[in-house]
Amino acid sequence: MIQKLSRKFVDGLPKAELHVHIEGTLEAEMEFAIAKRNQIDIGAKTPADIDRNYGVGLPEFLKAYYKGMQVLRTKQDFYDLTAAFLRKEADSNVKHLELFFDPQAHTSRGIPFATVIEGIHEAIVDAASLDIDVQLIMCFLREYSQESAMQTLKEAEPYHKKGWILGVGLDSDEHHNPPLKFMLVFAKARDQGYYLTMHCDLHQVDTVDHIKQALEIITVDRLDHGLNIVENADLMTFLIDQKIGITACPMAYFYTRKVMEQKAINKLFNNGALISFNSDDPAYKGSNYINDVYYKFAQKSDWNEKELIRIAQNSFKTSWISQQEKESYLAQIDEYISNKR
């Protein structure tokens, strides 16, 4: 019989993470250290002076997010950022990671695309001993033009051919930037062999219509956030029937909207949706990394081990790896449960 939930169980549970932005893992201590190394004045005498507070809502969070990453300038910066996060993930027993990065947020301020991806990739290679498989998802910023996204896709082509980038996504401010704005870019990415995903943030203008565009027109392989789909029963049934994964980030919702969106998450979960839990931007969300997300949501929703096991299973089932790899990771969960009995 499955025991009552403990934090120790959560920490040891094998899991995948499918929705986390590398720029959103920049802790204040590292931001301060990199700023000092790059001789950038961020107006802070100690890491404690760095203001990570922001108001309620996505636009307010994005201001803090883009401000923090301004210190990232060199390949070493991106290497250090990624290496530190991968150690945290390994300590959390994350076995597979599909990691977002936002190249336009850096190329737009004069940082070469190569500097960004080479720093990240070298950290991934050097983390081989951590027993974590890492793939990259390149996100386009919605505020930028379709032409900018096309240029970024072109810059990524040699790295995609090397196998460094698995998929493409779409993030940042959704207002006036629907999925259809980037239809041609995503069609080209699909032709080039990328997997596709898109953010459909919660409670945005026309959010359900944006989810519909992402699922039925762009035909994404996975949906990020997208919890407002529960407002359209037909669309939710489509998501479930097509076995399209949906990535939820409960602690991110709490720190931007003061709720974990338990009602929508539970509705999707109870109806059989392949929903997973993820940390999103943990350094900006009260330092809530993946095990914090699992445990705190379970406490809030009175979940036990049974529910979290299914969440972990969903994280592997909806990852972009081979069926053989999925079965191997799912077997690790089974072994973990068996050893706990």
Sequence and secondary structure as in RCSB ss.txt:
>XXXX:A:sequence
MIQKLSRKFVDGLPKAELHVHIEGTLEAEMEFAIAKRNQIDIGAKTPADIDRNYGVGLPEFLKAYYKGMQVLRTK
QDFYDLTAAFLRKEADSNVKHLELFFDPQAHTSRGIPFATVIEGIHEAIVDAASLDIDVQLIMCFLREYSQESAM
QTLKEAEPYHKKGWILGVGLDSDEHHNPPLKFMLVFAKARDQGYYLTMHCDLHQVDTVDHIKQALEIITVDRLDH
GLNIVENADLMTFLIDQKIGITACPMAYFYTRKVMEQKAINKLFNNGALISFNSDDPAYKGSNYINDVYYKFAQK
SDWNEKELIRIAQNSFKTSWISQQEKESYLAQIDEYISNKR
>XXXX:A:secstr
      HHHHHHS EEE  BBGGGG  HHHHHHHHHHTT   S SSGGGS     SSHHHHHHHHHHHGGG  SH
HHHHHHHHHHHHHHHHTTEEEEEEEE THHHHTTT  HHHHHHHHHHHHHHTGGG  EEEEEEEEETTS HHHHH
HHHHHHHHHHHTT EEEEEEES  TT  GGGGHHHHHHHHHTT EEEEEE TT TTHHHHHHIIIIIS  SEEEE
 GGGGG HHHHHHHHHTT EEEE HHHHHHHHS   HHHHHHHHHTT  EEE  BSGGGTTT  HHHHHHHHHHH
HT  HHHHHHHHHHHHHTSSS HHHHHHHHHHHHHHHHHH 
